[in-house]
Amino acid sequence: MAENIVLSARMQAVADMVKIGNRVCDVGCDHGYVSIYLVQHGIAPGVLAMDINKGPLQRAEIHVARADLSEYITLRISDGLDNYQIGEAQTLVCAGMGGRLIQKILEKEPEKTKSFAQMILQPQSELLAFRRFLRKMGYSIVREDMILEEDKFYPIIEAVPEMQRQWEEDFELSDRFGPMLLSARHPVLIEYLQREWKNGQKLKEILRASKESRRAEVRCMELERELALLERALKICGCDL
């Protein structure tokens, strides 16, 4: 009997955002666990699992075979969306990569990217630049989640290739911290903001005591701006320092 897949909290949050009934294209599928989970739990009728490297695909092939789902999960080597054909899926999953890499994948094949009705994106870095990219390309963030796992914060974004909602007028805050996370006063976002604010205050004290006065002064000024943003975000979330 095939064993049911149990996902990490981060990947569970990714899977939970997939619209039930949509076929899925999982770019950077790695071991294939998300693809398997989506089919096992009746979320997706089929998944196209792609990765740029043969090694992960070979591991995914073993896991898919053990789950007896080879009929429902297609494995394909691909650099991003290069070997994807428009119409093969309605939902794109792109998780566990740096924001710059995900942006590169989306930018490289704009027609293919725009063909997806739903994109579940989990950038692990460059969040400000990545959200700004989505906004400037006309994408709408319609849902966000944030997971704290092994002392690291992971945002998960559901985006659609059309403006279904207005972005916050304060782009600096919404791009940096997430428009839906802020509006929902997400508890994990609040924890992140409070941690960043405390760390910033400690660093400011260290810099003020530094003998490299000019360099410390410049960094202190930068920190003041960062702390002001954090304070504004916390205020939106209804938190006092």
Order of alpha helices (4+ residues) and beta strands (2+ residues): alpha-beta-alpha-beta-alpha-beta-beta-alpha-alpha-beta-alpha-beta-beta-alpha-alpha-alpha-alpha
